[in-house]
Amino acid sequence: MALRKLRIYTGPETIPQSTALLAEPTDTNRVRVTLGEILPLLADAVESDRTWLSDFADDEVTISSDLNDVLQAYRHFRRPGA
């Protein structure tokens, strides 16, 4: 008969800082939102020529490769004379 050891629960185990969860960045300055949430707001801000847009003009955004392909095709075919 195997001996059983009694374990005392002291709360959730702490994860070492070097371990990444799901390879997600833990930067508290970043928020994940859907394009559907921000697109209407950005479109309105562009149409209204809001000056605060220039504050973020050099910020990078991450998009899916599928969306990038569609946007590149759209850019190509909307050129005048295309």
DSSP file (Angstrom, degrees, kcal/mol; ACC not computed):
  #  RESIDUE AA STRUCTURE BP1 BP2  ACC     N-H-->O    O-->H-N    N-H-->O    O-->H-N    TCO  KAPPA ALPHA  PHI   PSI    X-CA   Y-CA   Z-CA
    1    1 A M              0   0    0      0, 0.0     2,-0.2     0, 0.0     0, 0.0   0.000 360.0 360.0 360.0 127.4    0.0    0.0    0.0
    2    2 A A        -     0   0    0      1,-0.1     2,-0.3     0, 0.0     0, 0.0  -0.471 360.0-118.2 -77.7 144.0    1.4    3.3   -1.1
    3    3 A L        -     0   0    0     -2,-0.2     2,-0.4     1,-0.0    -1,-0.1  -0.610  24.3-141.2 -79.7 138.9    1.8    6.1    1.4
    4    4 A R        -     0   0    0     -2,-0.3     2,-0.4     2,-0.0    -1,-0.0  -0.838   8.7-143.4-101.8 138.9   -0.2    9.3    0.7
    5    5 A K        -     0   0    0     -2,-0.4     2,-0.5     2,-0.0     0, 0.0  -0.841  13.5-129.5-101.9 137.9    1.3   12.7    1.4
    6    6 A L        -     0   0    0     -2,-0.4     2,-0.4     2,-0.0    -2,-0.0  -0.730  23.2-162.6 -85.3 126.8   -0.9   15.5    2.7
    7    7 A R        -     0   0    0     -2,-0.5     2,-0.5     2,-0.0    -2,-0.0  -0.914   9.1-143.3-111.1 138.8   -0.6   18.7    0.7
    8    8 A I        -     0   0    0     -2,-0.4     2,-0.5     2,-0.0    -2,-0.0  -0.883  16.8-131.2-102.1 126.9   -1.7   22.0    2.1
    9    9 A Y        +     0   0    0     -2,-0.5    -2,-0.0     1,-0.1     0, 0.0  -0.646  28.9 172.6 -78.9 125.3   -3.2   24.4   -0.5
   10   10 A T        -     0   0    0      1,-0.5    -1,-0.1    -2,-0.5    -2,-0.0   0.159  55.6 -82.7-117.7  16.4   -1.6   27.9   -0.2
   11   11 A G  S    S-     0   0    0      2,-0.0    -1,-0.5     3,-0.0     3,-0.1  -0.540  77.9 -20.4 109.8-178.6   -3.2   29.5   -3.2
   12   12 A P  S    S-     0   0    0      0, 0.0     2,-0.2     0, 0.0     0, 0.0  -0.298  73.1-106.2 -64.5 146.7   -2.4   29.5   -6.9
   13   13 A E        -     0   0    0      1,-0.1     2,-0.3     0, 0.0    -2,-0.0  -0.481  34.6-119.2 -70.3 141.0    1.1   28.6   -7.8
   14   14 A T        -     0   0    0     -2,-0.2    -1,-0.1    -3,-0.1     3,-0.0  -0.614  20.6-136.0 -82.1 143.1    3.2   31.5   -8.9
   15   15 A I        -     0   0    0     -2,-0.3    -1,-0.0     4,-0.0     0, 0.0  -0.858  25.8-110.6 -99.7 128.6    4.6   31.4  -12.4
   16   16 A P    >   -     0   0    0      0, 0.0     3,-1.9     0, 0.0    -1,-0.0  -0.244  25.1-119.5 -56.2 145.9    8.3   32.4  -12.9
   17   17 A Q  T 3  S+     0   0    0      1,-0.3    -2,-0.0     3,-0.0     0, 0.0   0.757 110.8  62.4 -59.6 -26.8    8.7   35.7  -14.7
   18   18 A S  T 3  S+     0   0    0      2,-0.1     2,-0.6     0, 0.0    -1,-0.3   0.614  85.8  89.2 -77.3 -10.8   10.7   34.0  -17.5
   19   19 A T    <   -     0   0    0     -3,-1.9     2,-0.4     4,-0.0    -4,-0.0  -0.778  67.9-151.4 -92.3 123.9    7.7   31.9  -18.4
   20   20 A A        -     0   0    0     -2,-0.6     2,-0.7     3,-0.0     3,-0.3  -0.768  12.4-131.0 -93.6 136.8    5.4   33.4  -21.0
   21   21 A L  S >  S-     0   0    0     -2,-0.4     3,-2.2     3,-0.3    -2,-0.0  -0.794  85.5 -23.0 -87.5 118.5    1.7   32.4  -21.0
   22   22 A L  T 3  S-     0   0    0     -2,-0.7    -1,-0.2     1,-0.3    -2,-0.0   0.717 109.0 -79.7  54.7  24.0    0.6   31.5  -24.5
   23   23 A A  T 3  S+     0   0    0     -3,-0.3    -1,-0.3     1,-0.2    -2,-0.0   0.784  90.8 148.6  55.4  29.7    3.5   33.5  -25.9
   24   24 A E    <   -     0   0    0     -3,-2.2    -3,-0.3     1,-0.0    -1,-0.2  -0.751  52.7-113.3 -92.4 138.9    1.4   36.7  -25.4
   25   25 A P        -     0   0    0      0, 0.0     5,-0.0     0, 0.0    -1,-0.0  -0.455  16.1-148.8 -67.7 144.8    3.2   39.9  -24.5
   26   26 A T        +     0   0    0     -2,-0.1     2,-0.4     3,-0.0    -2,-0.0   0.041  45.6 141.9-103.2  25.5    2.4   41.1  -21.0
   27   27 A D    >   -     0   0    0      1,-0.2     3,-1.3     2,-0.1     0, 0.0  -0.549  43.1-154.0 -69.5 120.5    2.7   44.8  -21.9
   28   28 A T  T 3  S+     0   0    0     -2,-0.4    -1,-0.2     1,-0.3    -2,-0.0   0.568  89.1  69.1 -74.9  -7.0    0.0   46.6  -19.9
   29   29 A N  T 3  S+     0   0    0      2,-0.0     2,-0.4     0, 0.0    -1,-0.3   0.365  88.6  80.6 -89.2   5.0    0.0   49.4  -22.6
   30   30 A R    <   -     0   0    0     -3,-1.3     2,-0.4    -5,-0.0     0, 0.0  -0.898  55.7-174.1-117.4 143.0   -1.5   47.1  -25.1
   31   31 A V        -     0   0    0     -2,-0.4     2,-0.6     2,-0.0    -3,-0.0  -0.995  20.2-135.0-133.9 138.4   -5.2   46.1  -25.6
   32   32 A R        +     0   0    0     -2,-0.4     2,-0.3     0, 0.0    -2,-0.0  -0.848  35.8 160.8 -96.2 124.0   -6.7   43.6  -27.9
   33   33 A V        -     0   0    0     -2,-0.6     2,-0.2     3,-0.0    -2,-0.0  -0.918  38.6-105.8-134.8 161.5   -9.8   44.8  -29.7
   34   34 A T    >>  -     0   0    0     -2,-0.3     4,-1.3     1,-0.1     3,-0.9  -0.564  25.1-122.0 -86.2 155.2  -11.7   43.7  -32.8
   35   35 A L  H 3> S+     0   0    0      1,-0.2     4,-2.9    -2,-0.2    -1,-0.1   0.860 113.0  62.3 -61.0 -35.6  -11.5   45.8  -36.0
   36   36 A G  H 34 S+     0   0    0      1,-0.2    -1,-0.2     2,-0.2    -3,-0.0   0.775 101.3  52.7 -62.2 -26.9  -15.3   46.0  -35.8
   37   37 A E  H <4 S+     0   0    0     -3,-0.9     4,-0.4     1,-0.1    -1,-0.2   0.886 121.2  27.5 -75.2 -39.8  -15.0   47.9  -32.5
   38   38 A I  H  X S+     0   0    0     -4,-1.3     4,-2.8     2,-0.1     5,-0.2   0.720 101.5  78.4 -99.6 -22.2  -12.6   50.6  -33.7
   39   39 A L  H  X S+     0   0    0     -4,-2.9     4,-2.9     1,-0.2     5,-0.2   0.912  94.6  48.2 -58.4 -47.5  -13.2   50.9  -37.4
   40   40 A P  H  > S+     0   0    0      0, 0.0     4,-2.0     0, 0.0    -1,-0.2   0.891 114.0  48.3 -61.2 -36.3  -16.4   53.0  -37.1
   41   41 A L  H  > S+     0   0    0     -4,-0.4     4,-2.3     2,-0.2    -2,-0.2   0.921 113.7  45.6 -68.6 -43.6  -14.7   55.3  -34.6
   42   42 A L  H  X S+     0   0    0     -4,-2.8     4,-2.5     2,-0.2     5,-0.2   0.903 111.5  52.3 -66.2 -40.5  -11.6   55.7  -36.8
   43   43 A A  H  X S+     0   0    0     -4,-2.9     4,-2.5    -5,-0.2    -1,-0.2   0.916 111.4  47.0 -61.7 -42.6  -13.7   56.3  -39.9
   44   44 A D  H  X S+     0   0    0     -4,-2.0     4,-2.3    -5,-0.2    -1,-0.2   0.899 111.4  51.2 -65.1 -40.3  -15.6   59.0  -38.2
   45   45 A A  H  <>S+     0   0    0     -4,-2.3     5,-2.5     2,-0.2     4,-0.2   0.887 112.1  46.6 -65.4 -38.4  -12.4   60.6  -36.9
   46   46 A V  H ><5S+     0   0    0     -4,-2.5     3,-1.2     3,-0.2    -2,-0.2   0.934 113.3  48.5 -67.2 -46.0  -10.9   60.6  -40.4
   47   47 A E  H 3<5S+     0   0    0     -4,-2.5    -2,-0.2     1,-0.3    -1,-0.2   0.853 114.0  46.7 -62.9 -34.6  -14.1   62.0  -41.9
   48   48 A S  T 3<5S-     0   0    0     -4,-2.3    -1,-0.3    -5,-0.2    -2,-0.2   0.435 108.9-127.2 -86.9   0.6  -14.2   64.7  -39.2
   49   49 A D  T < 5 -     0   0    0     -3,-1.2     2,-0.2    -4,-0.2    -3,-0.2   0.917  33.7-166.5  53.6  50.3  -10.5   65.5  -39.7
   50   50 A R    > < -     0   0    0     -5,-2.5     3,-1.1     1,-0.1     4,-0.3  -0.492  18.1-144.0 -70.4 132.4   -9.7   65.1  -36.0
   51   51 A T  G >  S+     0   0    0      1,-0.2     3,-1.3    -2,-0.2     4,-0.4   0.772  92.3  71.4 -70.1 -26.0   -6.2   66.4  -35.2
   52   52 A W  G >> S+     0   0    0      1,-0.3     3,-1.0     2,-0.2     4,-0.5   0.715  81.4  75.0 -66.5 -17.7   -5.5   63.7  -32.6
   53   53 A L  G X4 S+     0   0    0     -3,-1.1     3,-1.3     1,-0.2     4,-0.3   0.865  87.3  60.6 -60.5 -34.6   -5.2   61.2  -35.4
   54   54 A S  G X4 S+     0   0    0     -3,-1.3     3,-0.8    -4,-0.3     4,-0.3   0.769  92.7  66.4 -65.7 -24.0   -1.8   62.6  -36.3
   55   55 A D  G <4 S+     0   0    0     -3,-1.0    -1,-0.3    -4,-0.4     3,-0.2   0.781 110.8  35.2 -64.7 -25.2   -0.6   61.7  -32.8
   56   56 A F  G X< S+     0   0    0     -3,-1.3     3,-1.5    -4,-0.5    -1,-0.2   0.285  83.4 108.8-112.1   8.6   -0.9   58.1  -33.7
   57   57 A A  T <  S+     0   0    0     -3,-0.8    -1,-0.1    -4,-0.3    -2,-0.1   0.788  84.6  43.2 -60.0 -29.8    0.1   58.2  -37.3
   58   58 A D  T 3  S+     0   0    0     -4,-0.3    -1,-0.3    -3,-0.2     2,-0.1   0.422  87.2 114.5 -97.8   1.0    3.4   56.5  -36.7
   59   59 A D    <   -     0   0    0     -3,-1.5     2,-0.3     1,-0.1    -3,-0.1  -0.466  63.2-130.3 -70.7 142.8    2.1   53.8  -34.3
   60   60 A E        -     0   0    0     -2,-0.1     2,-0.3     2,-0.0    -2,-0.1  -0.706  20.1-164.5 -92.8 146.2    2.3   50.2  -35.6
   61   61 A V        -     0   0    0     -2,-0.3     2,-0.5     2,-0.0     0, 0.0  -0.929  15.7-130.9-124.7 153.8   -0.7   47.9  -35.5
   62   62 A T        +     0   0    0     -2,-0.3     2,-0.3     0, 0.0    -2,-0.0  -0.917  30.8 172.3-106.7 127.2   -0.8   44.1  -35.9
   63   63 A I        -     0   0    0     -2,-0.5     2,-0.0     1,-0.0    -2,-0.0  -0.865  37.4 -92.1-128.2 163.1   -3.2   42.6  -38.4
   64   64 A S     >  -     0   0    0     -2,-0.3     4,-2.1     1,-0.1     5,-0.1  -0.350  33.0-118.8 -71.6 157.1   -3.8   39.2  -39.8
   65   65 A S  H  > S+     0   0    0      1,-0.2     4,-2.3     2,-0.2     5,-0.1   0.840 114.2  57.7 -66.4 -31.9   -2.0   38.2  -43.0
   66   66 A D  H  > S+     0   0    0      2,-0.2     4,-2.2     1,-0.2    -1,-0.2   0.938 107.5  45.9 -62.1 -46.9   -5.4   37.6  -44.6
   67   67 A L  H  > S+     0   0    0      1,-0.2     4,-2.6     2,-0.2    -2,-0.2   0.892 111.1  53.5 -63.9 -38.7   -6.5   41.2  -43.9
   68   68 A N  H  X S+     0   0    0     -4,-2.1     4,-2.5     2,-0.2    -1,-0.2   0.916 107.8  50.4 -62.0 -42.8   -3.2   42.4  -45.1
   69   69 A D  H  X S+     0   0    0     -4,-2.3     4,-2.2     2,-0.2    -2,-0.2   0.918 112.0  47.6 -60.5 -44.2   -3.6   40.5  -48.4
   70   70 A V  H  X S+     0   0    0     -4,-2.2     4,-2.5     1,-0.2    -2,-0.2   0.919 112.4  48.8 -64.7 -43.2   -7.1   42.0  -48.9
   71   71 A L  H  X S+     0   0    0     -4,-2.6     4,-2.5     2,-0.2    -2,-0.2   0.891 110.8  50.2 -65.0 -39.0   -5.9   45.5  -48.1
   72   72 A Q  H  X S+     0   0    0     -4,-2.5     4,-2.1     2,-0.2    -1,-0.2   0.910 112.1  47.4 -66.3 -40.6   -3.0   45.2  -50.5
   73   73 A A  H  X S+     0   0    0     -4,-2.2     4,-2.4     2,-0.2    -2,-0.2   0.909 112.0  50.6 -65.1 -41.5   -5.3   44.0  -53.3
   74   74 A Y  H  X S+     0   0    0     -4,-2.5     4,-1.5     1,-0.2    -2,-0.2   0.914 109.6  50.5 -61.9 -43.2   -7.7   46.8  -52.6
   75   75 A R  H  < S+     0   0    0     -4,-2.5     4,-0.4     1,-0.2    -1,-0.2   0.913 111.8  48.8 -60.6 -42.8   -4.9   49.4  -52.7
   76   76 A H  H >< S+     0   0    0     -4,-2.1     3,-0.7     1,-0.2    -2,-0.2   0.919 115.2  41.8 -64.4 -44.9   -3.8   48.0  -56.1
   77   77 A F  H 3< S+     0   0    0     -4,-2.4    -1,-0.2     1,-0.2    -2,-0.2   0.611 107.0  60.2 -84.4 -12.3   -7.2   48.0  -57.7
   78   78 A R  T 3< S+     0   0    0     -4,-1.5    -1,-0.2    -5,-0.2    -2,-0.2   0.492  76.3 116.7 -92.7  -1.5   -8.4   51.3  -56.4
   79   79 A R  S X  S-     0   0    0     -3,-0.7     3,-1.9    -4,-0.4     2,-0.1  -0.357  80.6 -97.9 -62.0 141.6   -5.6   53.3  -58.1
   80   80 A P  T 3  S+     0   0    0      0, 0.0    -1,-0.1     0, 0.0    -2,-0.1  -0.416 110.3  17.7 -60.1 133.7   -6.8   55.7  -60.7
   81   81 A G  T 3         0   0    0     -2,-0.1    -2,-0.1    -3,-0.1    -3,-0.1   0.517 360.0 360.0  83.3   5.3   -6.5   54.1  -64.2
   82   82 A A    <         0   0    0     -3,-1.9    -3,-0.1    -5,-0.1    -1,-0.1   0.482 360.0 360.0 -83.9 360.0   -6.2   50.6  -62.8
